[in-house]
Amino acid sequence: MSHSVPSARLVAVRDEPLSVDEVLAAVNDPRAGAVVPFVGIVRDHDGGQGVTGLDYSAHPTALDRLAEVVSRIEELPGVLSVAAVHRVGHLDIGDIAVVCAVSAAHRGEAFDACRQLIDTLKSTVPIWKHQAFTDGTEEWVGLP
């Protein structure tokens, strides 16, 4: 299952491994003085507990919400191009969960926009994380 927003930019929610190179290529722009990527990786701990793996689930509106976030970031001053791809399904420790990138005329604009992109994505796009812990417990993160 792979869903993408039809346009030149890269905005997708996928159940297959993500490519940092694909996202960086999507924001390549000869006018850019900076490209700032963010790569979110499944870590082996959270909140003081060991994590064995996790599953991401997405609401049917997740892709549209992600596209809205990307559109808002594209409107920031100096931003030239934006890409964001989030993974769903089962992920193991070390797997890439999300890749975002922003190209901009200057580094400050690129850093600020990329930070705003990932922070807004995490707080507004309905993608939820189900974590399994080493002690046998589990939790959902991000459910309303």
Contact map, one row per residue, 1 for C-alpha under 8 A:
111000000000011100000000000000000000000000000000000000000000000000000000000000000000000000000000000000000000000000000000000000000000000000000000
111100000001111100000000000000000000000000000000000000000000000000000000000000000000000000000000000000000000000000000000000000000000000000000000
111110000001110000000000000000000000000000000000000000000000001000000000000000000000000000000000000000000000000000000000000000000000000000000000
011111000111100000000000000000000000000000000000000000000000001000000000000000000000000000000000000000000000000000000000000000000000000000000000
001111101111000000000000000000000000000000000000000000000000001100100000000000000000000000000000000000000000000000000000000000000000000000000000
000111110000000000000000000000000000000000000000000000000000000000000000000000000000000000000000000000000000000000000000000000000000000000000000
000011111100000000000000000000000000000000000000000000000000000000000000000000000000000000000000000000000000000000000000000000000000000000000000
000001111100000000000000000000000000000000000000000000000000000000000000000000000000000000000000000000000000000000000000000000000000000000000000
000010111110000000000000011000000000000000000000000000000000000000000000000000001110000000000000000000000000000000000000000000000000000000000000
000110111111000000000010010000000000000000000000000000000000000000000000000000000111100000000000000000000000000000000000000000000000000000000000
000110001111100000000000000000000000000000000000000000000000001001100100000000000011100000000000000000000000000000000000000000000000000000000000
011110000111110000000000000000000000000000000000000000000000001001000000000000000001110000000000000000000000000000000000000000000000000000000000
011100000011111000000000000000000000000000000000000000000000011000000000000000000000111100000000000000000000000000000000000000000000000000000000
111000000001111111000000000000000000000000000000000000000000000000000000000000000000111100000000000000000000000000000000000000000000000000000000
110000000000111110000000000000000000000000000000000000000000000000000000000000000000001110000000000000000000000000000000000000000000000000000000
110000000000011111000000000000000000000000000000000000000000000000000000000000000000001100000000000000000000000000000000000000000000000000000000
000000000000011111100000000000000000000000000000000000000000000000000000000000000000001000000011000000000000000000000000000000000000000000000000
000000000000010111110000000000000000000000000000000000000000000000000000000000000000111000000001111000000000000000000000000000000000000000000000
000000000000000011111110000000000000000000000000000000000000000000000000000000000000000000000000001000000000000000000000000000000000000000000000
000000000000000001111111000000000000001000000000000000000000000000000000000000000000000000000000001000000000000000000000000000000000000000000000
000000000000000000111111100000000000000000000000000000000000000000000000000000000000000000000000000000000000000000000000000000000000000000000000
000000000000000000111111110000000000000000000000000000000000000000000000000000000000000000000000000000000000000000000000000000000000000000000000
000000000100000000111111111000000000000000000000000000000000000000000000000000000011100000000000001110000000000000000000000000000000000000000000
000000000000000000011111111100000010100000000000000000000000000000000000000000000000000000000000000010000000000000000000000000000000000000000000
000000000000000000001111111100000000000000000000000000000000000000000000000000000000000000000000000000000000000000000000000000000000000000000000
000000001100000000000111111100000000000000000000000000000000000000000000000000001110000000000000000000000000000000000000000000000000000000000000
000000001000000000000011111110000010000000000000000000000000000000000000000000011110000000000000000011100000000000000000000000000000000000000000
000000000000000000000001111111010010000000000000000000000000000000000000000000001000000000000000000000100000000000000000000000000000000000000000
000000000000000000000000001111110000000000000000000000000000000000000000000000011000000000000000000000100000000000000000000000000000000000000000
000000000000000000000000000111110000000000000000000000000000000000000000000000000000000000000000000000000000000000000000000000000000000000000000
000000000000000000000000000011111000000000000000000000000000000000000000000000010000000000000000000000011000000000000000000000000000000000000000
000000000000000000000000000111111110000000000000000000000000000000000000000000010000000000000000000000111100000000000000000000000000000000000000
000000000000000000000000000000111110000000000000000000000000000000000000000000000000000000000000000000111110000000000000000000000000000000000000
000000000000000000000000000000011111000000000000000000000000000000000000000000000000000000000000000000111110010000000000000000000000000000000000
000000000000000000000001001100011111100000000000000000000000000000000000000000000000000000000000000011110010010000000000000000000000000000000000
000000000000000000000000000000000111110000000000000000000000000000000000000000000000000000000000000011100010011001000000000000000000000000000000
000000000000000000000001000000000011111000000000000000000000000000000000000000000000000000000000001111000000000001000000000000000000000000000000
000000000000000000000000000000000001111100000000000000000000000000000000000000000000000000000000011110000000000001000100000000000000000000000000
000000000000000000010000000000000000111110000000000000000000000000000000000000000000000000000001111100000000000000000000000000000000000000000000
000000000000000000000000000000000000011111000000000000000000000000000000000000000000000000000001111000000000000000000000000000000000000000000000
000000000000000000000000000000000000001111100000000000000000000000000000000000000000000000001111110000000000000000000000000000000000000000000000
000000000000000000000000000000000000000111110000000011000000000000000000000000000000000000111111100000000000000000000000000000000000000000000000
000000000000000000000000000000000000000011111100001000000000000000000000000000000000000000001100000000000000000000000000000000000000000000000000
000000000000000000000000000000000000000001111100011110000000000000000000000000000000000000001000000000000000000000000000000000000000000000000000
000000000000000000000000000000000000000000111111111000000000000000000000000000000000000000000000000000000000000000000000000000000000000000000000
000000000000000000000000000000000000000000111111111000000000000000000000000000000000000000000000000000000000000000000000000000000000000000000000
000000000000000000000000000000000000000000001111100000000000000000000000000000000000000000000000000000000000000000000000000000000000000000000000
000000000000000000000000000000000000000000001111110000000000000000000000000000000000000000000000000000000000000000000000000000000000000000000000
000000000000000000000000000000000000000000001111111000000000000000000000000000000000000000000000000000000000000000000000000000000000110000000000
000000000000000000000000000000000000000000011101111100000000000000000000000000000000000000000000000000000000000000000000000000000000111000000000
000000000000000000000000000000000000000000111100111111000000000000000000000000000000000000001000000000000000000000000000000000000011110000000000
000000000000000000000000000000000000000000010000011111000000000000000000000000000000000000011000000000000000000000000000000000000011110000000000
000000000000000000000000000000000000000001010000001111100000000000000000000000000000000001111000000000000000000000000000000000000011100000000000
000000000000000000000000000000000000000001000000001111110000000000000000000000000000000001110000000000000000000000000000000000001111000000000000
000000000000000000000000000000000000000000000000000011111000000000000000000000000000000111100000000000000000000000000000000000001110000000000000
000000000000000000000000000000000000000000000000000001111100000000000000000000000000001111100000000000000000000000000000000000111100000000000000
000000000000000000000000000000000000000000000000000000111110000000000000000000000000000110000000000000000000000000000000000000111100000000000000
000000000000000000000000000000000000000000000000000000011111110000000000000000000000000100000000000000000000000000000000000001110000000000000000
000000000000000000000000000000000000000000000000000000001111110000000000000000000000000000000000000000000000000000000000000001100000000000000000
000000000000000000000000000000000000000000000000000000000111111000000000000000000000000000000000000000000000000000000000000000000000000000000000
000000000000000000000000000000000000000000000000000000000111111110000000000000000000000000000000000000000000000000000000000001000000000000000000
000000000000100000000000000000000000000000000000000000000111111111000000000000000000000000000000000000000000000000000000000011100000000000000000
001110000011100000000000000000000000000000000000000000000001111111100000000000000000000000000000000000000000000000000000000000000000000000000000
000010000000000000000000000000000000000000000000000000000000111111110000000000000000000000000000000000000000000000000000000000000000000000000000
000000000000000000000000000000000000000000000000000000000000111111111000000000000000000000000000000000000000000000000000000111000000000000000000
000000000011000000000000000000000000000000000000000000000000011111111100000000000001000000000000000000000000000000000000100010000000000000000000
000010000010000000000000000000000000000000000000000000000000001111111110000000000000000000000000000000000000000000000000000000000000000000000000
000000000000000000000000000000000000000000000000000000000000000111111111000000000000000000000000000000000000000000000000000000000000000000000000
000000000000000000000000000000000000000000000000000000000000000011111111100000000000000000000000000000000000000000001001100000000000000000000000
000000000010000000000000000000000000000000000000000000000000000001111111110000000111000000000000000000000000000000001000000000000000000000000000
000000000000000000000000000000000000000000000000000000000000000000111111111000000000000000000000000000000000000000000000000000000000000000000000
000000000000000000000000000000000000000000000000000000000000000000011111111100000000000000000000000000000000000000000000000000000000000000000000
000000000000000000000000000000000000000000000000000000000000000000001111111100100100000000000000000000000000000010011000000000000000000000000000
000000000000000000000000000000000000000000000000000000000000000000000111111100111100000000000000000000000000000000000000000000000000000000000000
000000000000000000000000000000000000000000000000000000000000000000000011111110100000000000000000000000000000000000000000000000000000000000000000
000000000000000000000000000000000000000000000000000000000000000000000001111111100000000000000000000000000000000010000000000000000000000000000000
000000000000000000000000000000000000000000000000000000000000000000000000001111100000000000000000000000000000100000000000000000000000000000000000
000000000000000000000000000000000000000000000000000000000000000000000000000111110000000000000000000000011100110000000000000000000000000000000000
000000000000000000000000000000000000000000000000000000000000000000000000111111111100000000000000000001111000110010000000000000000000000000000000
000000000000000000000000001010110000000000000000000000000000000000000000010001111100000000000000000001111000000000000000000000000000000000000000
000000001000000000000000011110000000000000000000000000000000000000000000010000111110000000000000000001110000000000000000000000000000000000000000
000000001100000000000000011000000000000000000000000000000000000000000100110000111111000000000000000111100000000000000000000000000000000000000000
000000001110000000000010011000000000000000000000000000000000000000000100000000001111100000000000000111000000000000000000000000000000000000000000
000000000111000000000010000000000000000000000000000000000000000001000100000000000111110000000000011110000000000000000000000000000000000000000000
000000000111110001000010000000000000000000000000000000000000000000000000000000000011111000000000011100000000000000000000000000000000000000000000
000000000001110001000000000000000000000000000000000000000000000000000000000000000001111100000000111000000000000000000000000000000000000000000000
000000000000111111000000000000000000000000000000000000010000000000000000000000000000111110000001110000000000000000000000000000000000000000000000
000000000000111100000000000000000000000000000000000000111100000000000000000000000000011111000000100000000000000000000000000000000000000000000000
000000000000001000000000000000000000000000000000000000111000000000000000000000000000001111100000000000000000000000000000000000000000000000000000
000000000000000000000000000000000000000000000000000011110000000000000000000000000000000111110000000000000000000000000000000000000000000000000000
000000000000000000000000000000000000000001000000000011110000000000000000000000000000000011111011100000000000000000000000000000000000000000000000
000000000000000000000000000000000000000001000000000111000000000000000000000000000000000001111110000000000000000000000000000000000000000000000000
000000000000000000000000000000000000000011110000001110000000000000000000000000000000000000111110000000000000000000000000000000000000000000000000
000000000000000000000000000000000000000011100000000000000000000000000000000000000000000000011111000000000000000000000000000000000000000000000000
000000000000000010000000000000000000000011000000000000000000000000000000000000000000000000111111100000000000000000000000000000000000000000000000
000000000000000011000000000000000000001111000000000000000000000000000000000000000000001000100111111000000000000000000000000000000000000000000000
000000000000000001000000000000000000001111000000000000000000000000000000000000000000011100100011111000000000000000000000000000000000000000000000
000000000000000001000000000000000000011110000000000000000000000000000000000000000001111000000001111100000000000000000000000000000000000000000000
000000000000000001110010000000000000111100000000000000000000000000000000000000000001110000000001111110000000000000000000000000000000000000000000
000000000000000000000010000000000000111000000000000000000000000000000000000000000111100000000000011111000000000001001100000000000000000000000000
000000000000000000000011001000000011110000000000000000000000000000000000000000000111000000000000001111100000000001000000000000000000000000000000
000000000000000000000000001000000011100000000000000000000000000000000000000000111110000000000000000111110000011011000000000000000000000000000000
000000000000000000000000001110011111000000000000000000000000000000000000000000111100000000000000000011111000010000000000000000000000000000000000
000000000000000000000000000000111110000000000000000000000000000000000000000001111000000000000000000001111110110000000000000000000000000000000000
000000000000000000000000000000111100000000000000000000000000000000000000000001110000000000000000000000111110110000000000000000000000000000000000
000000000000000000000000000000011100000000000000000000000000000000000000000001000000000000000000000000011111110000000000000000000000000000000000
000000000000000000000000000000001111000000000000000000000000000000000000000000000000000000000000000000011111111000000000000000000000000000000000
000000000000000000000000000000000000000000000000000000000000000000000000000000000000000000000000000000000111111100000000000000000000000000000000
000000000000000000000000000000000000000000000000000000000000000000000000000011100000000000000000000000011111111110000000000000000000000000000000
000000000000000000000000000000000111000000000000000000000000000000000000000001100000000000000000000001111111111111000000000000000000000000000000
000000000000000000000000000000000001000000000000000000000000000000000000000000000000000000000000000001000011111111100000000000000000000000000000
000000000000000000000000000000000000000000000000000000000000000000000000000000000000000000000000000000000001111111110000000000000000000000000000
000000000000000000000000000000000000000000000000000000000000000000000000100100100000000000000000000001000000111111111000000000000000000000000000
000000000000000000000000000000000001110000000000000000000000000000000000000000000000000000000000000111000000011111111100000000000000000000000000
000000000000000000000000000000000000000000000000000000000000000000000000000000000000000000000000000000000000001111111110000000000000000000000000
000000000000000000000000000000000000000000000000000000000000000000000000100000000000000000000000000000000000000111111111000000000000000000000000
000000000000000000000000000000000000000000000000000000000000000000001100100000000000000000000000000100000000000011111111100000000000000000000000
000000000000000000000000000000000000010000000000000000000000000000000000000000000000000000000000000100000000000001111111110000000000000000000000
000000000000000000000000000000000000000000000000000000000000000000000000000000000000000000000000000000000000000000111111111000000000000000000000
000000000000000000000000000000000000000000000000000000000000000000001000000000000000000000000000000000000000000000011111111110000000000000000000
000000000000000000000000000000000000000000000000000000000000000001001000000000000000000000000000000000000000000000001111111110000000000000000000
000000000000000000000000000000000000000000000000000000000000000000000000000000000000000000000000000000000000000000000111111110100000000000000000
000000000000000000000000000000000000000000000000000000000000000000000000000000000000000000000000000000000000000000000011111110000000000000000000
000000000000000000000000000000000000000000000000000000000000000010000000000000000000000000000000000000000000000000000001111111000000000000000000
000000000000000000000000000000000000000000000000000000000000010011000000000000000000000000000000000000000000000000000001111111100000000000000000
000000000000000000000000000000000000000000000000000000000110110010000000000000000000000000000000000000000000000000000000000111110000000000000110
000000000000000000000000000000000000000000000000000000011110010000000000000000000000000000000000000000000000000000000000010011111000000000000100
000000000000000000000000000000000000000000000000000000011100000000000000000000000000000000000000000000000000000000000000000001111100000000011110
000000000000000000000000000000000000000000000000000001111000000000000000000000000000000000000000000000000000000000000000000000111110000000011100
000000000000000000000000000000000000000000000000000001111000000000000000000000000000000000000000000000000000000000000000000000011111000001111000
000000000000000000000000000000000000000000000000001111100000000000000000000000000000000000000000000000000000000000000000000000001111100001111000
000000000000000000000000000000000000000000000000001111000000000000000000000000000000000000000000000000000000000000000000000000000111110111100000
000000000000000000000000000000000000000000000000111110000000000000000000000000000000000000000000000000000000000000000000000000000011111111000000
000000000000000000000000000000000000000000000000111100000000000000000000000000000000000000000000000000000000000000000000000000000001111110000000
000000000000000000000000000000000000000000000000010000000000000000000000000000000000000000000000000000000000000000000000000000000000111110000000
000000000000000000000000000000000000000000000000000000000000000000000000000000000000000000000000000000000000000000000000000000000001111111000000
000000000000000000000000000000000000000000000000000000000000000000000000000000000000000000000000000000000000000000000000000000000001111111100000
000000000000000000000000000000000000000000000000000000000000000000000000000000000000000000000000000000000000000000000000000000000111100111110000
000000000000000000000000000000000000000000000000000000000000000000000000000000000000000000000000000000000000000000000000000000000111000011111000
000000000000000000000000000000000000000000000000000000000000000000000000000000000000000000000000000000000000000000000000000000011110000001111110
000000000000000000000000000000000000000000000000000000000000000000000000000000000000000000000000000000000000000000000000000000011110000000111110
000000000000000000000000000000000000000000000000000000000000000000000000000000000000000000000000000000000000000000000000000001111000000000011111
000000000000000000000000000000000000000000000000000000000000000000000000000000000000000000000000000000000000000000000000000001010000000000011111
000000000000000000000000000000000000000000000000000000000000000000000000000000000000000000000000000000000000000000000000000000000000000000000111
